[in-house]
């Protein structure tokens, strides 16, 4: 058998063997998704909850995963003792969930778009659009975020 034919046959056999398990795993991922209710117009966050405790310190930020309020998750930033900012994590350039603020900048992992803590893009990146910002009512250790 020629080397080229041998390699073709091995590649075909590998694809045939790998395809069924791959399809099963893809199907199982789609079966476990839960529908997201995009009609939720507010969410309340307890800043004493361990997940959000960092937000009690001015200059700190926290991200959430996908939630009913916003499919991309939230990017939260403690601007001052009296002000908490909330943004959608959805990058206006490509829709990817952007990362947490680090040294005053949040970065999109896909295209490198950078955003300042006020939600505006850093000049020179792939987008000129700001992050979608939500209204926040801060009452002691409770933050209510509105669309």
C-alpha positions as CSV (number, residue, x, y, z in Angstrom):
1,X,0.0,0.0,0.0
2,X,1.3,3.5,-0.8
3,X,1.9,5.8,2.0
4,X,-0.6,8.4,0.8
5,X,-3.4,5.9,0.6
6,X,-2.5,4.5,4.0
7,X,-2.7,8.0,5.5
8,X,-6.1,8.6,3.8
9,X,-7.5,5.4,5.2
10,X,-6.3,6.1,8.7
11,X,-7.8,9.6,8.6
12,X,-11.1,8.3,7.4
13,X,-11.2,5.6,10.1
14,X,-10.3,8.1,12.8
15,X,-13.2,10.4,11.7
16,X,-15.6,7.5,11.7
17,X,-14.6,6.4,15.2
18,X,-14.6,9.9,16.6
19,X,-17.9,11.2,15.1
20,X,-20.5,9.3,17.2
21,X,-19.1,10.3,20.6
22,X,-18.7,13.9,19.4
23,X,-22.3,14.0,18.3
24,X,-23.5,12.5,21.6
25,X,-21.6,15.0,23.6
26,X,-22.9,17.9,21.6
27,X,-26.5,16.7,22.0
28,X,-26.1,16.2,25.7
29,X,-24.9,19.9,26.0
30,X,-28.0,21.2,24.3
31,X,-30.3,19.0,26.4
32,X,-29.0,20.6,29.6
33,X,-29.8,24.2,28.8
34,X,-32.4,26.0,30.7
35,X,-34.5,28.7,29.1
36,X,-33.6,32.3,30.1
37,X,-36.5,34.6,31.0
38,X,-35.5,37.9,29.3
39,X,-38.7,39.6,30.7
40,X,-37.1,40.1,34.1
41,X,-36.6,43.9,34.5
42,X,-34.8,44.0,37.8
43,X,-32.5,41.9,40.0
44,X,-31.5,42.3,43.6
45,X,-28.0,41.5,44.8
46,X,-26.9,41.1,48.4
47,X,-23.4,42.6,48.7
48,X,-22.9,40.5,51.9
49,X,-23.1,37.3,49.8
50,X,-19.6,35.9,49.4
51,X,-19.8,36.1,45.6
52,X,-20.3,39.9,45.8
53,X,-18.4,40.8,49.0
54,X,-15.5,42.4,47.0
55,X,-18.1,45.1,45.9
56,X,-18.0,46.6,49.4
57,X,-14.5,48.0,48.5
58,X,-14.3,51.0,46.3
59,X,-12.5,50.2,43.0
60,X,-13.3,46.5,43.0
61,X,-15.4,44.7,40.4
62,X,-17.2,41.3,40.0
63,X,-18.6,39.5,37.0
64,X,-21.6,37.1,37.0
65,X,-22.3,34.3,34.6
66,X,-25.4,34.2,32.4
67,X,-28.4,35.1,34.4
68,X,-32.1,35.6,33.6
69,X,-31.6,39.4,33.8
70,X,-28.9,39.4,31.2
71,X,-27.8,36.4,29.1
72,X,-24.2,37.6,28.9
73,X,-24.0,38.2,32.7
74,X,-23.2,41.4,34.6
75,X,-20.0,43.4,35.1
76,X,-20.3,45.3,38.4
77,X,-17.9,48.0,39.6
78,X,-17.9,49.8,42.9
79,X,-17.2,53.4,41.9
80,X,-17.6,55.0,45.3
81,X,-19.1,54.4,48.7
82,X,-22.4,55.6,47.3
83,X,-22.3,54.4,43.7
84,X,-22.2,50.9,42.1
85,X,-22.1,50.6,38.4
86,X,-23.6,47.7,36.4
87,X,-23.0,46.8,32.8
88,X,-23.9,44.0,30.5
89,X,-20.9,41.8,29.9
90,X,-21.8,41.6,26.2
91,X,-19.1,43.2,24.1
92,X,-20.8,45.7,21.7
93,X,-18.3,44.5,19.0
94,X,-18.9,40.8,18.9
95,X,-21.3,39.9,21.8
96,X,-18.6,37.9,23.7
97,X,-18.8,38.1,27.5
98,X,-16.0,40.6,28.5
99,X,-13.8,40.0,31.5
100,X,-13.6,41.7,34.9
101,X,-12.1,45.2,35.4
102,X,-8.4,44.9,36.1
103,X,-6.4,48.1,36.7
104,X,-9.4,50.1,35.5
105,X,-9.9,48.3,32.2
106,X,-12.2,45.4,31.2
107,X,-11.1,43.4,28.1
108,X,-13.0,41.3,25.5
109,X,-11.2,38.0,25.2
110,X,-12.1,37.6,21.5
111,X,-11.0,40.8,19.8
112,X,-9.2,42.7,22.5
113,X,-11.7,45.6,22.9
114,X,-11.1,47.5,26.1
115,X,-13.5,49.4,28.2
116,X,-13.0,52.0,31.0
117,X,-14.8,51.7,34.3
118,X,-17.3,54.3,33.0
119,X,-18.3,51.8,30.2
120,X,-16.7,53.7,27.3
121,X,-14.3,52.1,24.9
122,X,-10.6,52.7,25.1
123,X,-9.7,54.5,21.8
124,X,-7.9,52.4,19.1
125,X,-9.9,49.2,19.7
126,X,-12.3,47.3,17.4
127,X,-15.4,49.2,18.7
128,X,-16.5,52.8,19.4
129,X,-19.6,51.6,21.2
130,X,-20.0,51.8,25.0
131,X,-21.1,48.9,27.2
132,X,-24.8,48.7,27.9
133,X,-25.3,50.2,31.4
134,X,-28.0,49.4,33.8
135,X,-29.5,51.6,36.6
136,X,-28.5,50.7,40.1
137,X,-30.3,51.6,43.3
138,X,-27.8,51.1,46.2
139,X,-29.2,50.7,49.7
140,X,-26.6,49.7,52.3
141,X,-25.7,46.2,51.4
142,X,-28.4,45.7,48.8
143,X,-28.1,46.6,45.1
144,X,-31.2,46.6,42.9
145,X,-30.4,46.7,39.2
146,X,-33.0,47.8,36.6
147,X,-33.2,47.6,32.9
